[in-house]
Amino acid sequence: MDAIQIIKKKREGSELSSAEIQYLIEGYTAGRIPDYQMAAFLMAAQLRGMALNETITLTQCMLNSGRILDFSAISTPVVDKHSTGGVGDKISLVLTPIVGACGVRVPMISGRALGHTGGTLDKLESIPGFRTNLQIHDIYRQIRGLGVAMIGATKEIAPADRQLYALRDVTASVDFIPFITASILSKKLAEGIDGLVLDVKLGRGAFMRKNEEARELAETLVNVGEHFGMSTIAWLTNMNIPLGRAIGNWLEVEESINCLRGEGPEDVLELSLKLSGEMIALADLAGSPEEGEEMAQTVVQSGHALNFLAKIVEAQGGDPAVIHDPALRMRTLEPQTVTVPLDISGYVSDVDAFTLAEIGNSLGVGRLVIDDKIDPEAGIVLHLRPGERATPGQPLASFYTRKTDQPEQVAHSIFDAFTFSKKPVDKPNILIDRLTFEGWASNSREHNLISQS
Ligand code: URA
């Protein structure tokens, strides 16, 4: 077997055998297959497609590339949540302390910024001192003690995803259902969890922009997850507009802290509580997702969830004081503000998540090439979101960057991402549909996201 023959076979549209996929993944992880051959395979597979069996094998091989954690000694089911990637998606930062405060055990392995989407690891690392590269014995200790750990794929856990993730990010091979499925599920299965809640994003700011594609991704994830014996539930959610108001690593941590204080933004809190309810129920700590959601609400109101975030930060080497007082984190960038022009008066009717993500990346929020350094302070804050009133001269958005000497151009691009209407506009819905192994809740594949926003 050799890599060139396998790439050729995929380029010609044939289905690969398990042995061929295994050869590629093992060879790549061991350093025998170089980036350029793997990149050629990624592109051939994306253009020619992969069958469900190939996706399952790819997931299995990526899972086998490292160790699998074992939490069988814990009496309640160990569960986690994962998002397929969005803009301003800080749900993990809000939800993990909520479910942790409710007693759920969560060994969360997250990713970095990928394509135009943000990554939980980059957000966590904007907290001074926070370490995401825990040793395996530290992960076990933290799960046994605190109950929650927030870490990245390492040389030991899902190393194939760690390498492939970085390569996909810079070779335009992210938005492909088999790769997304294998990437997410290899990490999650490596956690040794019993249940998984998936947040499958649909819309301009997601990898899946079309209703049918996002539903297919959700179905593939649920099918493959259940194939490996993990209870898997997916929520299809709106990613046409950014989640919340903040896009950018530290800005999103600050917004998550506000959310845990019960101060919103509404959509971030609504989605966090919904997915928390699902996790609490999967962990057998509530009789239903609705009961789980009530428990989640209670720990936000009581302040337990915010305190729990400080405990996670402290356990992983970060400064818990900044969670209680975010102003303690040194800020070296001043906001630059975009205002509503004098000839516009009415309501914001739409904000394009993808455009803002791309602007954010150019400001330093994400990576354009593999070695780019992320600027934890860079980003955009939306002062107005769809449904909110816009009056002339009012602040529309602020941006933070050290990467441009043409702030007027950035301001223009941000303004262009907004659409206005003279008439009042409804706030967009965040929750679209729920999928379990039994099928979709609404039983409708016709659901059109665009009509809701
Ligand atoms: N999240 C992941 O972990 N992997 C992907 O490929 C996309 C989103």
Residues whose N, C-alpha, C, O or C-beta is under 5 A from the ligand:
A	BS01	URA	S83 T84 G85 G111 F179 I180 S183 I184
